[in-house]
């Protein structure tokens, strides 16, 4: 029987070619949309491997109903859409695409920070509407970035890359992380502090933690109250890390100055009132959306699948216990 690999949404051709060159039958979702749960189930049942998206729920029900499919390769660094415990029990391999999108996501976090600080989107809209009639000393006053304090919530790969980029702006860096970070402290003179201290002392707070039960609503109403009224919040991690309804309240009341978001709590839906605010920059989850990065992600996901189907340990296995039980 031909080995079939299903790709749940079209990815850059480099990844598809890598799978096809190995002699696999590659089936790609022909429509530019996410598969429904029923379509995802049928795809898994008819495949030996599934190259899936972060929005695809890979749970016990799916894995048990699709015994032929032995590997699910996420086209993402995150894997909170996957049931790791069930995969280990069922000897199913789960993989992701780490490291490759670190720089692109850190760059985008900085784009959000600068856009929110200098009111770029507001000013662009104002200019396009033909309302720019003359220069004025109070026209679109924003916030300085140089010399200010940047708070990094989660000093993993992307959080560290975000912090290192602050050197060009001569910023003070605070970070909240379970462990000390020698590189960050050496390169930026960063200071490790509690979340409470970071929120109270930072001019910019950038969130870079994974989503789990401990980080869900890590930034909620109480935490937003701790921030400075001039502070700006940036989230390029996962939407549910921030209580979006509480954020809307904080932005509307000017409890904090602004925010920049690339992810949302109930993505793609946005919290009521968010789009009506002029002090928030909203992007459609494009943290890794560069041509080079997305192509590397496609290749990495394909390499994970090829390795597994060739009887080798996938290079980016996120559940090693599942592999050991094979």
C-alpha positions as CSV (number, residue, x, y, z in Angstrom):
1,X,0.0,0.0,0.0
2,X,1.2,3.5,-0.9
3,X,2.4,5.6,2.0
4,X,0.1,8.6,2.2
5,X,0.9,11.9,3.8
6,X,-1.9,14.5,4.2
7,X,-1.2,18.2,4.6
8,X,-4.2,19.9,6.2
9,X,-3.6,23.3,4.6
10,X,-1.3,24.3,1.7
11,X,2.3,25.1,2.7
12,X,5.3,26.3,0.7
13,X,6.2,24.0,-2.1
14,X,9.6,23.1,-0.6
15,X,8.0,20.9,2.0
16,X,5.6,19.2,-0.4
17,X,8.5,18.5,-2.8
18,X,10.5,16.9,0.0
19,X,7.7,14.5,0.7
20,X,7.0,13.7,-2.9
21,X,10.6,13.1,-3.7
22,X,10.6,10.3,-1.0
23,X,7.9,8.5,-3.0
24,X,5.0,9.3,-0.7
25,X,1.5,10.1,-2.0
26,X,1.0,13.6,-0.8
27,X,-2.5,14.9,-0.4
28,X,-2.9,18.6,0.2
29,X,-6.1,20.4,1.3
30,X,-7.1,22.1,-2.0
31,X,-9.0,24.9,-0.3
32,X,-7.4,27.9,1.6
33,X,-9.2,27.1,4.8
34,X,-8.9,25.0,7.9
35,X,-10.4,21.5,7.8
36,X,-13.5,20.8,9.8
37,X,-13.2,18.3,12.6
38,X,-15.0,15.7,10.4
39,X,-12.6,16.4,7.5
40,X,-9.6,16.2,9.8
41,X,-10.8,12.8,11.1
42,X,-11.2,11.4,7.6
43,X,-7.8,12.8,6.6
44,X,-6.1,11.1,9.5
45,X,-7.9,7.8,9.0
46,X,-6.7,7.6,5.4
47,X,-3.1,8.6,6.1
48,X,0.1,7.3,7.5
49,X,1.2,10.8,8.5
50,X,-0.5,14.1,9.0
51,X,1.2,17.5,8.5
52,X,-1.1,19.6,10.5
53,X,-1.7,23.2,11.6
54,X,-1.8,24.7,15.1
55,X,-5.5,25.1,14.8
56,X,-6.0,21.3,14.2
57,X,-7.0,19.6,17.4
58,X,-5.0,16.4,17.7
59,X,-6.7,14.7,20.7
60,X,-7.2,11.2,22.0
61,X,-10.5,10.8,20.1
62,X,-8.8,11.6,16.8
63,X,-5.8,9.4,17.4
64,X,-7.8,6.4,18.6
65,X,-10.1,6.7,15.5
66,X,-7.1,6.9,13.1
67,X,-4.8,4.0,14.1
68,X,-3.1,4.1,10.7
69,X,-1.7,7.6,11.3
70,X,1.3,7.3,13.5
71,X,2.8,10.8,13.3
72,X,1.3,14.3,13.5
73,X,3.8,17.0,12.4
74,X,2.8,20.4,13.5
75,X,3.6,23.3,11.2
76,X,4.3,25.5,14.2
77,X,6.6,25.8,17.2
78,X,3.7,25.5,19.6
79,X,2.0,22.2,20.2
80,X,-0.8,23.0,22.7
81,X,-3.2,21.6,20.2
82,X,-1.9,18.1,20.8
83,X,-2.7,15.6,23.5
84,X,0.8,14.5,24.5
85,X,-0.3,12.1,27.2
86,X,-2.6,10.3,24.7
87,X,0.1,10.2,22.1
88,X,2.5,8.6,24.5
89,X,0.0,6.0,25.5
90,X,-0.9,5.2,21.9
91,X,2.8,5.3,20.7
92,X,2.0,8.2,18.3
93,X,4.8,10.7,17.5
94,X,4.3,14.4,17.7
95,X,6.7,17.0,16.2
96,X,7.0,20.7,15.8
97,X,9.2,23.3,14.1
98,X,11.2,25.0,16.8
99,X,14.0,27.7,16.4
100,X,13.3,28.4,12.8
101,X,10.7,31.1,13.5
102,X,12.5,32.8,16.4
103,X,14.0,35.7,14.5
104,X,10.9,36.4,12.5
105,X,8.6,36.4,15.5
106,X,10.9,38.6,17.5
107,X,11.1,41.0,14.6
108,X,7.3,41.2,14.5
109,X,7.1,41.8,18.2
110,X,9.3,44.8,17.7
111,X,7.2,45.9,14.8
112,X,4.2,45.9,17.1
113,X,6.0,47.6,19.9
114,X,7.2,50.5,17.6
115,X,3.8,50.7,15.9
116,X,2.0,51.0,19.2
117,X,4.5,53.4,20.7
118,X,4.6,55.8,17.8
119,X,0.9,55.3,16.8
120,X,1.9,54.2,13.3
121,X,-1.4,52.6,12.3
122,X,-3.5,55.6,13.6
123,X,-1.3,58.1,11.7
124,X,-1.4,56.0,8.5
125,X,-5.1,55.9,8.6
126,X,-5.3,59.6,9.3
127,X,-3.0,60.4,6.3
128,X,-4.8,58.1,3.9
129,X,-8.1,59.7,4.8
130,X,-6.8,63.1,3.5
131,X,-6.9,64.6,7.0
132,X,-3.2,65.6,7.1
133,X,-3.4,69.4,6.4
134,X,-0.3,70.7,8.2
135,X,2.3,69.8,10.7
136,X,1.4,70.3,14.4
137,X,3.4,70.2,17.6
138,X,0.8,67.8,19.2
139,X,0.0,65.7,16.1
140,X,0.1,62.0,17.1
141,X,2.3,62.3,20.1
142,X,3.6,58.8,21.0
143,X,6.0,57.3,23.4
144,X,9.8,57.2,23.4
145,X,11.4,53.8,23.1
146,X,15.1,54.6,23.5
147,X,16.2,54.4,27.1
148,X,13.0,53.0,28.4
149,X,12.4,49.7,30.3
150,X,11.4,46.6,28.5
151,X,9.9,43.7,30.4
152,X,10.2,40.2,29.0
153,X,7.6,37.7,30.3
154,X,9.2,34.4,29.4
155,X,12.9,34.4,28.4
156,X,12.8,31.4,26.0
157,X,14.1,31.6,22.5
158,X,11.8,34.3,21.2
159,X,11.8,36.3,24.4
160,X,15.6,36.3,24.5
161,X,15.7,37.3,20.8
162,X,13.3,40.2,21.6
163,X,15.4,41.3,24.5
164,X,18.7,41.2,22.6
165,X,17.2,43.4,19.9
166,X,16.6,46.1,22.6
167,X,20.4,46.8,22.7
168,X,20.0,49.1,19.7
169,X,17.5,51.2,21.7
170,X,19.7,51.3,24.9
171,X,16.9,49.9,27.0
172,X,16.8,48.6,30.5
173,X,15.7,45.0,30.5
174,X,13.7,43.1,33.1
175,X,12.7,39.5,32.7
176,X,10.5,37.0,34.4
177,X,11.5,33.4,33.9
178,X,11.7,30.3,36.1
179,X,15.5,30.3,35.9
180,X,18.3,32.9,35.5
181,X,19.5,33.6,32.0
182,X,23.2,34.1,31.8
183,X,23.3,35.3,28.2
184,X,20.5,37.8,28.7
185,X,22.1,39.2,31.8
186,X,25.6,39.4,30.2
187,X,24.5,40.9,26.9
188,X,21.8,43.3,28.1
189,X,22.5,43.7,31.8
190,X,19.0,42.3,32.3
191,X,17.6,41.8,35.8
192,X,15.5,38.8,36.7
193,X,12.5,39.9,38.7
194,X,9.0,38.7,39.8
195,X,6.1,39.2,37.4
196,X,4.6,41.8,39.8
197,X,7.8,43.8,39.8
198,X,8.2,43.5,36.0
199,X,4.6,44.8,35.4
200,X,5.1,47.7,37.8
201,X,8.4,48.9,36.5
202,X,8.2,48.3,32.7
203,X,7.3,50.8,30.0
204,X,6.8,47.9,27.5
205,X,5.7,44.4,28.5
206,X,6.3,41.7,25.9
207,X,4.8,38.3,26.4
208,X,6.6,35.1,25.3
209,X,5.4,32.2,27.4
210,X,3.9,28.9,26.1
211,X,0.3,28.3,26.7
212,X,-0.5,25.8,29.5
213,X,-2.7,25.7,32.5
214,X,-0.2,27.8,34.5
215,X,0.0,30.6,31.9
216,X,-3.7,30.8,30.8
217,X,-4.8,34.4,31.7
218,X,-1.3,35.0,33.2
219,X,-2.0,38.7,32.2
220,X,-5.5,39.3,33.6
221,X,-7.3,42.2,35.2
222,X,-5.2,42.3,38.3
223,X,-2.0,42.3,36.3
224,X,-3.1,45.0,34.0
225,X,-3.9,47.1,37.1
226,X,-0.3,46.8,38.1
227,X,1.0,48.2,34.9
228,X,1.9,51.9,34.4
229,X,-0.8,54.0,32.7
230,X,1.8,54.8,30.1
231,X,2.7,51.2,29.5
232,X,2.3,49.2,26.3
233,X,1.5,45.5,26.2
234,X,2.8,43.2,23.3
235,X,1.5,39.7,22.8
236,X,3.0,37.4,20.1
237,X,2.8,34.2,22.2
238,X,-0.6,32.7,22.5
239,X,-3.9,34.5,22.8
240,X,-5.3,32.9,26.0
241,X,-2.2,34.1,28.0
242,X,-3.9,37.4,28.1
243,X,-7.5,37.9,29.4
244,X,-8.7,39.7,26.3
245,X,-11.9,41.1,27.8
246,X,-9.9,42.6,30.7
247,X,-7.5,44.0,28.2
248,X,-10.3,45.7,26.3
249,X,-11.4,47.3,29.5
250,X,-7.9,48.5,30.3
251,X,-7.4,50.0,26.9
252,X,-10.8,51.6,26.8
253,X,-10.3,53.2,30.2
254,X,-6.7,54.1,29.3
255,X,-5.6,52.1,32.3
256,X,-2.7,51.2,30.0
257,X,-1.6,53.3,27.1
258,X,-1.7,50.8,24.2
259,X,-1.2,47.2,23.1
260,X,0.0,45.3,20.1
261,X,-1.5,41.9,19.4
262,X,-0.7,39.1,16.9
263,X,-2.7,36.4,18.7
264,X,-6.1,36.2,20.3
265,X,-7.9,34.3,23.0
266,X,-10.6,32.8,20.7
267,X,-8.8,33.1,17.5
268,X,-9.8,34.1,14.9
269,X,-12.6,35.8,16.8
270,X,-11.7,39.0,18.7
271,X,-13.1,40.1,22.0
272,X,-16.0,42.5,21.8
273,X,-14.9,46.1,21.5
274,X,-11.3,45.4,20.5
275,X,-11.6,46.6,16.9
276,X,-13.3,49.8,18.0
277,X,-10.2,51.0,19.9
278,X,-7.6,53.2,18.4
279,X,-4.9,52.4,20.9
280,X,-4.3,48.8,19.9
281,X,-2.5,47.4,16.8
282,X,-4.1,44.2,15.6
283,X,-2.4,41.6,13.3
284,X,-3.8,38.3,12.0
285,X,-1.2,35.9,13.6
286,X,1.6,36.6,11.2
287,X,4.6,36.3,13.6
288,X,6.4,33.8,11.4
289,X,5.0,35.1,8.1
290,X,8.1,35.7,6.1
291,X,8.8,33.8,2.9
292,X,12.0,32.4,4.2
293,X,10.7,31.4,7.6
294,X,7.5,29.7,6.3
295,X,9.6,27.8,3.7
296,X,12.0,26.6,6.4
297,X,9.0,25.5,8.6
298,X,7.6,23.5,5.7
299,X,10.9,21.7,5.1
300,X,11.3,21.0,8.9
301,X,7.8,19.5,9.2
302,X,8.4,17.4,6.1
303,X,11.8,16.2,7.5
304,X,10.2,15.2,10.7
305,X,7.7,13.0,8.8
306,X,10.3,11.5,6.4
307,X,12.5,10.6,9.4
308,X,9.7,8.8,11.1
309,X,8.5,7.0,8.1
310,X,12.0,5.8,7.4
311,X,12.2,4.3,10.9
312,X,14.4,7.1,12.4
313,X,13.7,9.3,15.4
314,X,12.2,12.7,14.1
315,X,14.6,15.5,14.8
316,X,11.9,17.7,16.5
317,X,10.1,15.1,18.5
318,X,8.1,16.7,21.3
319,X,7.0,13.5,23.0
320,X,10.1,11.3,23.3
321,X,8.2,8.8,25.5
322,X,5.9,8.1,22.5
323,X,8.9,7.2,20.4
324,X,10.4,5.0,23.1
325,X,7.2,3.0,23.4
326,X,7.2,2.0,19.7
